[in-house]
Amino acid sequence: MPVNKLEHALKQWAHTKEVNNLKKIDAKFVKSPLGKKMVKEWTDVGKVLEENLIKNDSGVHFPN
């Protein structure tokens, strides 16, 4: 089944040195001034969404 093959391939890829290098680069970026700024901005976005997003029977609504 194609889905099982994809899942297996992704699990194998997750344990490669390339992914490990990406994790290291990501960790360095998050510690940088620009990374800290982006984390703060996205945290603010998450708070706004959490406080204003209204779920109802027809889906979700975000008031103006």
N, CA, C and O atoms as a Tripos MOL2 file, in Angstrom:
@<TRIPOS>MOLECULE
protein
  256   255    64     0     0
PROTEIN
NO_CHARGES

@<TRIPOS>ATOM
      1 N           0.8390   -1.1630    0.0000 N.3       1 MET1
      2 CA          0.0000    0.0000    0.0000 C.3       1 MET1
      3 C           0.9030    1.2510    0.0000 C.2       1 MET1
      4 O           1.8430    1.3210    0.7930 O.2       1 MET1
      5 N           0.6390    2.2260   -0.8630 N.am      2 PRO2
      6 CA          1.4960    3.4110   -0.9650 C.3       2 PRO2
      7 C           1.6250    4.1930    0.3440 C.2       2 PRO2
      8 O           2.6910    4.7330    0.6410 O.2       2 PRO2
      9 N           0.5460    4.2550    1.1250 N.am      3 VAL3
     10 CA          0.5950    5.0120    2.3760 C.3       3 VAL3
     11 C           1.5850    4.3760    3.3440 C.2       3 VAL3
     12 O           2.3380    5.0770    4.0200 O.2       3 VAL3
     13 N           1.5840    3.0490    3.4080 N.am      4 ASN4
     14 CA          2.5120    2.3570    4.2960 C.3       4 ASN4
     15 C           3.9530    2.5810    3.8520 C.2       4 ASN4
     16 O           4.8420    2.7480    4.6870 O.2       4 ASN4
     17 N           4.1880    2.5860    2.5400 N.am      5 LYS5
     18 CA          5.5370    2.8210    2.0320 C.3       5 LYS5
     19 C           5.9930    4.2320    2.3610 C.2       5 LYS5
     20 O           7.1460    4.4360    2.7410 O.2       5 LYS5
     21 N           5.1110    5.2000    2.2210 N.am      6 LEU6
     22 CA          5.4480    6.5790    2.5430 C.3       6 LEU6
     23 C           5.7540    6.7130    4.0280 C.2       6 LEU6
     24 O           6.7390    7.3470    4.4060 O.2       6 LEU6
     25 N           4.9220    6.1250    4.8610 N.am      7 GLU7
     26 CA          5.1450    6.1820    6.3070 C.3       7 GLU7
     27 C           6.4960    5.5780    6.6650 C.2       7 GLU7
     28 O           7.2430    6.1480    7.4610 O.2       7 GLU7
     29 N           6.8120    4.4320    6.0830 N.am      8 HIS8
     30 CA          8.0900    3.7710    6.3480 C.3       8 HIS8
     31 C           9.2600    4.6440    5.8850 C.2       8 HIS8
     32 O          10.2610    4.7700    6.5900 O.2       8 HIS8
     33 N           9.1300    5.2380    4.7110 N.am      9 ALA9
     34 CA         10.1980    6.0940    4.1830 C.3       9 ALA9
     35 C          10.4130    7.3110    5.0760 C.2       9 ALA9
     36 O          11.5540    7.6990    5.3290 O.2       9 ALA9
     37 N           9.3250    7.9180    5.5560 N.am     10 LEU10
     38 CA          9.4450    9.0870    6.4300 C.3      10 LEU10
     39 C          10.0800    8.7200    7.7680 C.2      10 LEU10
     40 O          10.8850    9.4780    8.3100 O.2      10 LEU10
     41 N           9.7180    7.5660    8.2920 N.am     11 LYS11
     42 CA         10.3140    7.1270    9.5550 C.3      11 LYS11
     43 C          11.8120    6.8780    9.3890 C.2      11 LYS11
     44 O          12.6000    7.2040   10.2770 O.2      11 LYS11
     45 N          12.2010    6.3060    8.2600 N.am     12 GLN12
     46 CA         13.6280    6.0890    8.0010 C.3      12 GLN12
     47 C          14.3470    7.4260    7.8510 C.2      12 GLN12
     48 O          15.4290    7.6160    8.4050 O.2      12 GLN12
     49 N          13.7520    8.3460    7.1070 N.am     13 TRP13
     50 CA         14.3580    9.6510    6.8760 C.3      13 TRP13
     51 C          14.5260   10.4250    8.1740 C.2      13 TRP13
     52 O          15.4900   11.1730    8.3330 O.2      13 TRP13
     53 N          13.5870   10.2470    9.1060 N.am     14 ALA14
     54 CA         13.6320   10.9770   10.3700 C.3      14 ALA14
     55 C          14.8750   10.6580   11.1850 C.2      14 ALA14
     56 O          15.2400   11.4240   12.0770 O.2      14 ALA14
     57 N          15.5230    9.5540   10.8990 N.am     15 HIS15
     58 CA         16.7010    9.1340   11.6670 C.3      15 HIS15
     59 C          18.0000    9.3130   10.8870 C.2      15 HIS15
     60 O          19.0090    8.6950   11.2240 O.2      15 HIS15
     61 N          17.9900   10.1420    9.8590 N.am     16 THR16
     62 CA         19.1950   10.3480    9.0590 C.3      16 THR16
     63 C          20.0170   11.5150    9.6010 C.2      16 THR16
     64 O          19.5280   12.3210   10.3930 O.2      16 THR16
     65 N          21.2650   11.5900    9.1650 N.am     17 LYS17
     66 CA         22.1310   12.6790    9.6090 C.3      17 LYS17
     67 C          21.6590   14.0250    9.0650 C.2      17 LYS17
     68 O          21.9150   15.0600    9.6800 O.2      17 LYS17
     69 N          20.9690   14.0250    7.9160 N.am     18 GLU18
     70 CA         20.4470   15.2690    7.3580 C.3      18 GLU18
     71 C          19.4140   15.8990    8.2890 C.2      18 GLU18
     72 O          19.4250   17.1090    8.5120 O.2      18 GLU18
     73 N          18.5320   15.0810    8.8210 N.am     19 VAL19
     74 CA         17.5190   15.5840    9.7500 C.3      19 VAL19
     75 C          18.1960   16.0730   11.0270 C.2      19 VAL19
     76 O          17.8040   17.0980   11.5840 O.2      19 VAL19
     77 N          19.1950   15.3540   11.4860 N.am     20 ASN20
     78 CA         19.9330   15.7750   12.6720 C.3      20 ASN20
     79 C          20.6000   17.1330   12.4360 C.2      20 ASN20
     80 O          20.6090   17.9820   13.3280 O.2      20 ASN20
     81 N          21.1560   17.3410   11.2420 N.am     21 ASN21
     82 CA         21.7590   18.6260   10.9110 C.3      21 ASN21
     83 C          20.7030   19.7290   10.8870 C.2      21 ASN21
     84 O          20.9590   20.8400   11.3530 O.2      21 ASN21
     85 N          19.5220   19.4360   10.3510 N.am     22 LEU22
     86 CA         18.4400   20.4190   10.3390 C.3      22 LEU22
     87 C          18.0380   20.8130   11.7620 C.2      22 LEU22
     88 O          17.7700   21.9830   12.0380 O.2      22 LEU22
     89 N          17.9990   19.8340   12.6500 N.am     23 LYS23
     90 CA         17.6410   20.1180   14.0430 C.3      23 LYS23
     91 C          18.6800   21.0320   14.6830 C.2      23 LYS23
     92 O          18.3280   21.9370   15.4400 O.2      23 LYS23
     93 N          19.9550   20.8020   14.3840 N.am     24 LYS24
     94 CA         21.0150   21.6440   14.9380 C.3      24 LYS24
     95 C          20.9080   23.0700   14.3980 C.2      24 LYS24
     96 O          21.0250   24.0370   15.1510 O.2      24 LYS24
     97 N          20.6880   23.1930   13.1020 N.am     25 ILE25
     98 CA         20.5470   24.5200   12.4870 C.3      25 ILE25
     99 C          19.3360   25.2370   13.0680 C.2      25 ILE25
    100 O          19.4010   26.4300   13.3620 O.2      25 ILE25
    101 N          18.2380   24.5160   13.2350 N.am     26 ASP26
    102 CA         17.0180   25.0910   13.7910 C.3      26 ASP26
    103 C          17.2520   25.5770   15.2220 C.2      26 ASP26
    104 O          16.8090   26.6650   15.5880 O.2      26 ASP26
    105 N          17.9390   24.7830   16.0220 N.am     27 ALA27
    106 CA         18.2100   25.1640   17.4080 C.3      27 ALA27
    107 C          19.0690   26.4260   17.4580 C.2      27 ALA27
    108 O          18.8270   27.3060   18.2840 O.2      27 ALA27
    109 N          20.0640   26.5210   16.5860 N.am     28 LYS28
    110 CA         20.9100   27.7200   16.5420 C.3      28 LYS28
    111 C          20.0900   28.9410   16.1370 C.2      28 LYS28
    112 O          20.2590   30.0240   16.6960 O.2      28 LYS28
    113 N          19.2020   28.7580   15.1630 N.am     29 PHE29
    114 CA         18.3720   29.8730   14.7050 C.3      29 PHE29
    115 C          17.4510   30.3660   15.8120 C.2      29 PHE29
    116 O          17.3150   31.5740   16.0080 O.2      29 PHE29
    117 N          16.8240   29.4620   16.5270 N.am     30 VAL30
    118 CA         15.8860   29.8490   17.5870 C.3      30 VAL30
    119 C          16.6160   30.6290   18.6820 C.2      30 VAL30
    120 O          16.0120   31.4830   19.3320 O.2      30 VAL30
    121 N          17.8900   30.3520   18.8940 N.am     31 LYS31
    122 CA         18.6710   31.0630   19.9130 C.3      31 LYS31
    123 C          19.1660   32.4220   19.4210 C.2      31 LYS31
    124 O          19.5730   33.2560   20.2300 O.2      31 LYS31
    125 N          19.1380   32.6550   18.1250 N.am     32 SER32
    126 CA         19.6290   33.9130   17.5640 C.3      32 SER32
    127 C          18.6170   35.0270   17.8290 C.2      32 SER32
    128 O          17.4540   34.7460   18.1170 O.2      32 SER32
    129 N          19.0500   36.3000   17.7340 N.am     33 PRO33
    130 CA         18.1160   37.4140   17.9340 C.3      33 PRO33
    131 C          16.9200   37.3700   16.9800 C.2      33 PRO33
    132 O          15.7860   37.6030   17.3970 O.2      33 PRO33
    133 N          17.1680   37.0720   15.7080 N.am     34 LEU34
    134 CA         16.0640   36.9890   14.7480 C.3      34 LEU34
    135 C          15.1250   35.8320   15.0950 C.2      34 LEU34
    136 O          13.9060   35.9670   14.9920 O.2      34 LEU34
    137 N          15.6850   34.7160   15.4990 N.am     35 GLY35
    138 CA         14.8710   33.5670   15.8870 C.3      35 GLY35
    139 C          14.0030   33.8730   17.0920 C.2      35 GLY35
    140 O          12.8290   33.5020   17.1270 O.2      35 GLY35
    141 N          14.5780   34.5510   18.0850 N.am     36 LYS36
    142 CA         13.8080   34.9260   19.2760 C.3      36 LYS36
    143 C          12.6690   35.8700   18.9080 C.2      36 LYS36
    144 O          11.5630   35.7650   19.4390 O.2      36 LYS36
    145 N          12.9560   36.8000   17.9830 N.am     37 LYS37
    146 CA         11.9260   37.7390   17.5420 C.3      37 LYS37
    147 C          10.7840   36.9940   16.8380 C.2      37 LYS37
    148 O           9.6110   37.2720   17.0840 O.2      37 LYS37
    149 N          11.1370   36.0490   15.9670 N.am     38 MET38
    150 CA         10.1040   35.2950   15.2440 C.3      38 MET38
    151 C           9.2680   34.4470   16.1930 C.2      38 MET38
    152 O           8.0510   34.3580   16.0320 O.2      38 MET38
    153 N           9.9040   33.8250   17.1750 N.am     39 VAL39
    154 CA          9.1650   33.0180   18.1480 C.3      39 VAL39
    155 C           8.1680   33.9010   18.8910 C.2      39 VAL39
    156 O           7.0170   33.5100   19.0840 O.2      39 VAL39
    157 N           8.6050   35.0920   19.3090 N.am     40 LYS40
    158 CA          7.7110   36.0160   20.0150 C.3      40 LYS40
    159 C           6.5450   36.4260   19.1300 C.2      40 LYS40
    160 O           5.4000   36.4450   19.5820 O.2      40 LYS40
    161 N           6.8290   36.7600   17.8530 N.am     41 GLU41
    162 CA          5.7610   37.1720   16.9440 C.3      41 GLU41
    163 C           4.7460   36.0650   16.7350 C.2      41 GLU41
    164 O           3.5410   36.3170   16.7630 O.2      41 GLU41
    165 N           5.2140   34.8430   16.5280 N.am     42 TRP42
    166 CA          4.2800   33.7370   16.2850 C.3      42 TRP42
    167 C           3.5240   33.3460   17.5430 C.2      42 TRP42
    168 O           2.3890   32.8760   17.4680 O.2      42 TRP42
    169 N           4.1520   33.5400   18.7060 N.am     43 THR43
    170 CA          3.4380   33.3020   19.9640 C.3      43 THR43
    171 C           2.2930   34.2960   20.0920 C.2      43 THR43
    172 O           1.1910   33.9390   20.5090 O.2      43 THR43
    173 N           2.5660   35.5660   19.7240 N.am     44 ASP44
    174 CA          1.5230   36.5900   19.7510 C.3      44 ASP44
    175 C           0.3830   36.2290   18.8010 C.2      44 ASP44
    176 O          -0.7850   36.3970   19.1540 O.2      44 ASP44
    177 N           0.6980   35.7400   17.6160 N.am     45 VAL45
    178 CA         -0.3240   35.3290   16.6460 C.3      45 VAL45
    179 C          -1.1790   34.2090   17.2360 C.2      45 VAL45
    180 O          -2.4040   34.2180   17.1070 O.2      45 VAL45
    181 N          -0.5300   33.2560   17.8760 N.am     46 GLY46
    182 CA         -1.2620   32.1460   18.4930 C.3      46 GLY46
    183 C          -2.2190   32.6210   19.5720 C.2      46 GLY46
    184 O          -3.3370   32.1180   19.6840 O.2      46 GLY46
    185 N          -1.7770   33.5960   20.3700 N.am     47 LYS47
    186 CA         -2.6510   34.1340   21.4270 C.3      47 LYS47
    187 C          -3.8670   34.8240   20.8180 C.2      47 LYS47
    188 O          -4.9860   34.6360   21.2960 O.2      47 LYS47
    189 N          -3.6600   35.6210   19.7670 N.am     48 VAL48
    190 CA         -4.7700   36.3190   19.1180 C.3      48 VAL48
    191 C          -5.7660   35.3100   18.5460 C.2      48 VAL48
    192 O          -6.9760   35.4740   18.7050 O.2      48 VAL48
    193 N          -5.2670   34.2810   17.8900 N.am     49 LEU49
    194 CA         -6.1570   33.2600   17.3460 C.3      49 LEU49
    195 C          -6.9310   32.5620   18.4500 C.2      49 LEU49
    196 O          -8.1410   32.3600   18.3430 O.2      49 LEU49
    197 N          -6.2330   32.1990   19.4970 N.am     50 GLU50
    198 CA         -6.8720   31.4820   20.6050 C.3      50 GLU50
    199 C          -7.9720   32.3240   21.2560 C.2      50 GLU50
    200 O          -9.0220   31.8030   21.6300 O.2      50 GLU50
    201 N          -7.7230   33.6210   21.3860 N.am     51 GLU51
    202 CA         -8.6810   34.4980   22.0510 C.3      51 GLU51
    203 C          -9.8630   34.8860   21.1640 C.2      51 GLU51
    204 O         -10.9230   35.2330   21.6860 O.2      51 GLU51
    205 N          -9.7130   34.8370   19.8400 N.am     52 ASN52
    206 CA        -10.7480   35.3750   18.9570 C.3      52 ASN52
    207 C         -11.4300   34.3560   18.0510 C.2      52 ASN52
    208 O         -12.4920   34.6540   17.5060 O.2      52 ASN52
    209 N         -10.8780   33.1990   17.8750 N.am     53 LEU53
    210 CA        -11.4590   32.2030   16.9890 C.3      53 LEU53
    211 C         -12.6870   31.5810   17.6420 C.2      53 LEU53
    212 O         -12.6150   31.0780   18.7630 O.2      53 LEU53
    213 N         -13.8080   31.6170   16.9380 N.am     54 ILE54
    214 CA        -15.0720   31.1030   17.4660 C.3      54 ILE54
    215 C         -15.4680   29.8680   16.6650 C.2      54 ILE54
    216 O         -15.6210   29.9370   15.4460 O.2      54 ILE54
    217 N         -15.6310   28.7440   17.3460 N.am     55 LYS55
    218 CA        -16.0590   27.5070   16.6910 C.3      55 LYS55
    219 C         -17.5690   27.3950   16.8260 C.2      55 LYS55
    220 O         -18.1290   27.6100   17.9020 O.2      55 LYS55
    221 N         -18.2320   27.0490   15.6980 N.am     56 ASN56
    222 CA        -19.6800   26.8620   15.7190 C.3      56 ASN56
    223 C         -20.0420   25.6640   14.8480 C.2      56 ASN56
    224 O         -19.1570   24.9640   14.3570 O.2      56 ASN56
    225 N         -21.3250   25.4280   14.6560 N.am     57 ASP57
    226 CA        -21.7780   24.2610   13.9050 C.3      57 ASP57
    227 C         -21.3250   24.2570   12.4550 C.2      57 ASP57
    228 O         -21.1190   23.1930   11.8710 O.2      57 ASP57
    229 N         -21.1690   25.4360   11.8710 N.am     58 SER58
    230 CA        -20.7970   25.5060   10.4430 C.3      58 SER58
    231 C         -19.2860   25.6100   10.2370 C.2      58 SER58
    232 O         -18.8320   25.6960    9.0960 O.2      58 SER58
    233 N         -18.5100   25.6030   11.3010 N.am     59 GLY59
    234 CA        -17.0530   25.6800   11.1790 C.3      59 GLY59
    235 C         -16.4730   26.6290   12.2040 C.2      59 GLY59
    236 O         -16.7830   26.5560   13.3930 O.2      59 GLY59
    237 N         -15.6190   27.5270   11.7180 N.am     60 VAL60
    238 CA        -15.0040   28.4980   12.6040 C.3      60 VAL60
    239 C         -15.2110   29.9010   12.0630 C.2      60 VAL60
    240 O         -15.3960   30.0910   10.8610 O.2      60 VAL60
    241 N         -15.1780   30.8790   12.9520 N.am     61 HIS61
    242 CA        -15.3780   32.2730   12.5670 C.3      61 HIS61
    243 C         -14.3190   33.1140   13.2690 C.2      61 HIS61
    244 O         -14.0650   32.9440   14.4620 O.2      61 HIS61
    245 N         -13.7040   34.0280   12.5130 N.am     62 PHE62
    246 CA        -12.7430   34.9650   13.0690 C.3      62 PHE62
    247 C         -13.2810   36.3690   12.8390 C.2      62 PHE62
    248 O         -13.2160   36.8780   11.7200 O.2      62 PHE62
    249 N         -13.8150   37.0060   13.8850 N.am     63 PRO63
    250 CA        -14.4240   38.3260   13.6980 C.3      63 PRO63
    251 C         -13.3970   39.3790   13.2870 C.2      63 PRO63
    252 O         -12.2160   39.2750   13.6170 O.2      63 PRO63
    253 N         -13.8640   40.3870   12.5680 N.am     64 ASN64
    254 CA        -12.9840   41.4850   12.1350 C.3      64 ASN64
    255 C         -12.5200   42.2940   13.3300 C.2      64 ASN64
    256 O         -11.7730   43.2590   13.1700 O.2      64 ASN64
@<TRIPOS>BOND
     1     1     2 1
     2     2     3 1
     3     3     4 2
     4     3     5 am
     5     5     6 1
     6     6     7 1
     7     7     8 2
     8     7     9 am
     9     9    10 1
    10    10    11 1
    11    11    12 2
    12    11    13 am
    13    13    14 1
    14    14    15 1
    15    15    16 2
    16    15    17 am
    17    17    18 1
    18    18    19 1
    19    19    20 2
    20    19    21 am
    21    21    22 1
    22    22    23 1
    23    23    24 2
    24    23    25 am
    25    25    26 1
    26    26    27 1
    27    27    28 2
    28    27    29 am
    29    29    30 1
    30    30    31 1
    31    31    32 2
    32    31    33 am
    33    33    34 1
    34    34    35 1
    35    35    36 2
    36    35    37 am
    37    37    38 1
    38    38    39 1
    39    39    40 2
    40    39    41 am
    41    41    42 1
    42    42    43 1
    43    43    44 2
    44    43    45 am
    45    45    46 1
    46    46    47 1
    47    47    48 2
    48    47    49 am
    49    49    50 1
    50    50    51 1
    51    51    52 2
    52    51    53 am
    53    53    54 1
    54    54    55 1
    55    55    56 2
    56    55    57 am
    57    57    58 1
    58    58    59 1
    59    59    60 2
    60    59    61 am
    61    61    62 1
    62    62    63 1
    63    63    64 2
    64    63    65 am
    65    65    66 1
    66    66    67 1
    67    67    68 2
    68    67    69 am
    69    69    70 1
    70    70    71 1
    71    71    72 2
    72    71    73 am
    73    73    74 1
    74    74    75 1
    75    75    76 2
    76    75    77 am
    77    77    78 1
    78    78    79 1
    79    79    80 2
    80    79    81 am
    81    81    82 1
    82    82    83 1
    83    83    84 2
    84    83    85 am
    85    85    86 1
    86    86    87 1
    87    87    88 2
    88    87    89 am
    89    89    90 1
    90    90    91 1
    91    91    92 2
    92    91    93 am
    93    93    94 1
    94    94    95 1
    95    95    96 2
    96    95    97 am
    97    97    98 1
    98    98    99 1
    99    99   100 2
   100    99   101 am
   101   101   102 1
   102   102   103 1
   103   103   104 2
   104   103   105 am
   105   105   106 1
   106   106   107 1
   107   107   108 2
   108   107   109 am
   109   109   110 1
   110   110   111 1
   111   111   112 2
   112   111   113 am
   113   113   114 1
   114   114   115 1
   115   115   116 2
   116   115   117 am
   117   117   118 1
   118   118   119 1
   119   119   120 2
   120   119   121 am
   121   121   122 1
   122   122   123 1
   123   123   124 2
   124   123   125 am
   125   125   126 1
   126   126   127 1
   127   127   128 2
   128   127   129 am
   129   129   130 1
   130   130   131 1
   131   131   132 2
   132   131   133 am
   133   133   134 1
   134   134   135 1
   135   135   136 2
   136   135   137 am
   137   137   138 1
   138   138   139 1
   139   139   140 2
   140   139   141 am
   141   141   142 1
   142   142   143 1
   143   143   144 2
   144   143   145 am
   145   145   146 1
   146   146   147 1
   147   147   148 2
   148   147   149 am
   149   149   150 1
   150   150   151 1
   151   151   152 2
   152   151   153 am
   153   153   154 1
   154   154   155 1
   155   155   156 2
   156   155   157 am
   157   157   158 1
   158   158   159 1
   159   159   160 2
   160   159   161 am
   161   161   162 1
   162   162   163 1
   163   163   164 2
   164   163   165 am
   165   165   166 1
   166   166   167 1
   167   167   168 2
   168   167   169 am
   169   169   170 1
   170   170   171 1
   171   171   172 2
   172   171   173 am
   173   173   174 1
   174   174   175 1
   175   175   176 2
   176   175   177 am
   177   177   178 1
   178   178   179 1
   179   179   180 2
   180   179   181 am
   181   181   182 1
   182   182   183 1
   183   183   184 2
   184   183   185 am
   185   185   186 1
   186   186   187 1
   187   187   188 2
   188   187   189 am
   189   189   190 1
   190   190   191 1
   191   191   192 2
   192   191   193 am
   193   193   194 1
   194   194   195 1
   195   195   196 2
   196   195   197 am
   197   197   198 1
   198   198   199 1
   199   199   200 2
   200   199   201 am
   201   201   202 1
   202   202   203 1
   203   203   204 2
   204   203   205 am
   205   205   206 1
   206   206   207 1
   207   207   208 2
   208   207   209 am
   209   209   210 1
   210   210   211 1
   211   211   212 2
   212   211   213 am
   213   213   214 1
   214   214   215 1
   215   215   216 2
   216   215   217 am
   217   217   218 1
   218   218   219 1
   219   219   220 2
   220   219   221 am
   221   221   222 1
   222   222   223 1
   223   223   224 2
   224   223   225 am
   225   225   226 1
   226   226   227 1
   227   227   228 2
   228   227   229 am
   229   229   230 1
   230   230   231 1
   231   231   232 2
   232   231   233 am
   233   233   234 1
   234   234   235 1
   235   235   236 2
   236   235   237 am
   237   237   238 1
   238   238   239 1
   239   239   240 2
   240   239   241 am
   241   241   242 1
   242   242   243 1
   243   243   244 2
   244   243   245 am
   245   245   246 1
   246   246   247 1
   247   247   248 2
   248   247   249 am
   249   249   250 1
   250   250   251 1
   251   251   252 2
   252   251   253 am
   253   253   254 1
   254   254   255 1
   255   255   256 2
@<TRIPOS>SUBSTRUCTURE
     1 MET1         2 RESIDUE 1 A MET
     2 PRO2         6 RESIDUE 1 A PRO
     3 VAL3        10 RESIDUE 1 A VAL
     4 ASN4        14 RESIDUE 1 A ASN
     5 LYS5        18 RESIDUE 1 A LYS
     6 LEU6        22 RESIDUE 1 A LEU
     7 GLU7        26 RESIDUE 1 A GLU
     8 HIS8        30 RESIDUE 1 A HIS
     9 ALA9        34 RESIDUE 1 A ALA
    10 LEU10       38 RESIDUE 1 A LEU
    11 LYS11       42 RESIDUE 1 A LYS
    12 GLN12       46 RESIDUE 1 A GLN
    13 TRP13       50 RESIDUE 1 A TRP
    14 ALA14       54 RESIDUE 1 A ALA
    15 HIS15       58 RESIDUE 1 A HIS
    16 THR16       62 RESIDUE 1 A THR
    17 LYS17       66 RESIDUE 1 A LYS
    18 GLU18       70 RESIDUE 1 A GLU
    19 VAL19       74 RESIDUE 1 A VAL
    20 ASN20       78 RESIDUE 1 A ASN
    21 ASN21       82 RESIDUE 1 A ASN
    22 LEU22       86 RESIDUE 1 A LEU
    23 LYS23       90 RESIDUE 1 A LYS
    24 LYS24       94 RESIDUE 1 A LYS
    25 ILE25       98 RESIDUE 1 A ILE
    26 ASP26      102 RESIDUE 1 A ASP
    27 ALA27      106 RESIDUE 1 A ALA
    28 LYS28      110 RESIDUE 1 A LYS
    29 PHE29      114 RESIDUE 1 A PHE
    30 VAL30      118 RESIDUE 1 A VAL
    31 LYS31      122 RESIDUE 1 A LYS
    32 SER32      126 RESIDUE 1 A SER
    33 PRO33      130 RESIDUE 1 A PRO
    34 LEU34      134 RESIDUE 1 A LEU
    35 GLY35      138 RESIDUE 1 A GLY
    36 LYS36      142 RESIDUE 1 A LYS
    37 LYS37      146 RESIDUE 1 A LYS
    38 MET38      150 RESIDUE 1 A MET
    39 VAL39      154 RESIDUE 1 A VAL
    40 LYS40      158 RESIDUE 1 A LYS
    41 GLU41      162 RESIDUE 1 A GLU
    42 TRP42      166 RESIDUE 1 A TRP
    43 THR43      170 RESIDUE 1 A THR
    44 ASP44      174 RESIDUE 1 A ASP
    45 VAL45      178 RESIDUE 1 A VAL
    46 GLY46      182 RESIDUE 1 A GLY
    47 LYS47      186 RESIDUE 1 A LYS
    48 VAL48      190 RESIDUE 1 A VAL
    49 LEU49      194 RESIDUE 1 A LEU
    50 GLU50      198 RESIDUE 1 A GLU
    51 GLU51      202 RESIDUE 1 A GLU
    52 ASN52      206 RESIDUE 1 A ASN
    53 LEU53      210 RESIDUE 1 A LEU
    54 ILE54      214 RESIDUE 1 A ILE
    55 LYS55      218 RESIDUE 1 A LYS
    56 ASN56      222 RESIDUE 1 A ASN
    57 ASP57      226 RESIDUE 1 A ASP
    58 SER58      230 RESIDUE 1 A SER
    59 GLY59      234 RESIDUE 1 A GLY
    60 VAL60      238 RESIDUE 1 A VAL
    61 HIS61      242 RESIDUE 1 A HIS
    62 PHE62      246 RESIDUE 1 A PHE
    63 PRO63      250 RESIDUE 1 A PRO
    64 ASN64      254 RESIDUE 1 A ASN
